[in-house]
Amino acid sequence: MLKTKHLAIFCAAILFLNSAFLVLNESDFVKKPKKLFNGKDLTGWKINGTEKWYVENGELICESGPDKKYGYLTTDKFYKNFDLSLQFKQEANGNSGVFFRSTVDGTKVSGWQVEVAPPNHDTGGIYESYGRNWLVQIPDEKEGFLKMGEWNTLRIRAVGDKTQTWLNGNLMVDLDDAKIGAGVGGIALQIHDGGGIKVRWKNIMIEEL
């Protein structure tokens, strides 16, 4: 009887320690959303090109410079599978974009862009630079989701071959593409060429999956 009681206590202790170990390890490996932009400076980012990138009142601002050329702000780190959300407000014509699994050499970008553009120009659609061009354009019935001159929320989820985008909570793109799935690179914000562009960004958060 005594041996049976000791055995039961021993088994209970093992179960307790094992449960504690599992809880500890689960908390160690769960990845929570983190800020890509700290609201103070461009730590963690690199400027590519001569266009303007600066921080003002906790917001990240991109603005055309005198050269009126393409410009990119790229993350130092690469992100493969992730759920990214951010807010943007377009001033002037607001032609910009959010690149993912992308690399930049000078101001030549290789990868995929989620479009940020003026009304009726496919915000939320997916474009492949120096490749197949438009992969998904936005139908007319979804163009009204963009609020020009106001804060908009853009979400991008990329897992393996699947990429999904949402604009202000509305699903814009649900795409399966093997070439995107094989892509490797970082996150980048764009200033389009042509001049006269100004876009404000804030609350840039990413959850690695």
N, C-alpha and C positions, 0 to 999 in steps of 0.2 A: 504494500500500500504506500509506504514511504517512497519507494523508488518511483512509483507511478506519479505521485505528487511532485517529486523533484523533476521528473521528465516533463510534466505539464508546464511547470514554471520555466524550465529551460526553453521549451518550444515557444512559449509566450514571449520570452525575452528576445529570442531570435526573430520572431515576427515583428516585434516592436522596432528592433534595430534595423531590420530590413526595410520597414516602412519609412523610417526616418531617413535612411540612406536614399531611398527612391525619391522622397520629397526633396531632399537636398539637391540631388542630381537634376531633377526636373527644373528646379528654380535656377540652377546654374546654366542650363542650356536653353531655356526659353528666351527668345529675342523679342524685346519690346520695341515699339516705335521710338525713334530717336530724331533729334533735330539735325537737319543738314545745314541749316542756316541759323546762326546763334543770335541774330538780331543786332549784333554789334559791329562785326567786321567780316571779312571774306576768308576767315580761317577755314581750311578744308577745301578751298576752291582755287582754281587757277584761271586767270584772264588770258584769253587767246584772241589776238587782234588788237586794234587801236580804238575800238569803241568803248563807251563809258560804262563802268560798273561801280556802284558805290552804295553806301548804306545811309539812310536818312530816316530818323524817327522810328527806328526798329524795322524799317522796310528795306528790301534789296531792290535797287533800281537799275534798269538797263536803259541806255539812251544812246541814240546815234551820235557819233562824233563827226569831226570835220571831214574824215575820209569817206563817210557814208557807205561803209563796206560791211560785210558780215563780221559778227563778233560772237564769241562763245565763252561762257563761264562753265568750266568743267569741274566735277568733283575729283579730288585726289584719289579716291578709292573707286574700284570697280564694283558694280552690283549686278548679280545674275538674276536671282529670283527675289521679288520684292513687291511690296504694296506701298506706293508713293502717293502722298496727297499734298496739295499746296493751294494757295490762293493767289490770284493775279488780278490786277486792275489795269486796263489798257488806257493809255493816253495817246494823243495823236492817232496814228493809224493802227498802232498796237500789233504790228506783224512780228510775231516771235514764235517760240516753240519750246518744247521740252524733249530733249533727246534721251534715249536710254540704250544700254548695251552699245555705246558709241565711243569712238576715239576721234581726236582732233589732231591734225598735223598742220600747224600754222593756223589757217582758217578753213582748211578743207576737212569736212567731217565725214566719217564713215559710220553708218548706223541708221537708226530709225527715230523719226520725229513724231511726237504727238503735237499736232498743229495748234497754235494759238494765233488767231487772226481776227481781222474785223468781221462784222456780221456778214453772213452768207459766203464765207470763205473757209468752211470746213474745220472750224475749231473742234478738237477732239478726234479728228481723223488721223490716219497714220500714213506717213510719207517716208520712203526709203531714199536717202540722199546718194547721188552718184550710183544709182542702181535701177530698180524697177519703178522709181517715182511713186505715184499714188498707189497704195495698197487698198486703203479704204477711204472713200470720201463720204461726207455727211449728207444724207437726204434732206430735201427741203423741209420736211415736217419736223426735223430736229434742229434746224438752224435757229429757231426762236429761243432755245435754252440759254444762249449767250446773252449776258447783260453788259452791253458796251458801256464803259465809263464807270462801272460798279465793280465791287469785288465778286469774283467768281471762284468756285472751288473745282479744281481738276484732280481726278484720281486716276492713277495708272497702276494696273496690277499685271505683272509679267511673271509667269511660272512655266518653265519649259517652253513649249511651242505656243502656248496660249497667251495672248495679250488682250486685256480689256481696258476700256477707258470709260470714265463717267464725267459729265459736266453738270455741276450743280445737282448731283444725285441722279441724273438721267444717264442710262447706259447708252453710249455712243458707238462703241466698237466692241465686237467679240470675235477675235480672229485667231485661227490656228495656222501657224506658218513655221515650217521646219528651218528656214534660213534665219528667222529671228531667234528661234530656239537655240541655234548654234552660235549666236552672237555673243561677244565678250566686250565689255567696256563699262564706262561710267555714265553718270547722269550729267546732262549739259543743258543750260539755258541759252537761247539764241537771240541775237539781234539780227534782223534781216537787213539786207543791203538796201540802198535807195535813200536813206536819210529820213528824218522826221519821225523816228520811232521812239516811244517811251512807254515802258511797262513797269509796273510795281509788283513785287512779289513778297509774300510773307507766309508764315506757318508752314515751312517746307519740312515735312516729316516723312521718314521712311521706316518701314518694318521689313527686315530681311526674312525671307521664308525658306 
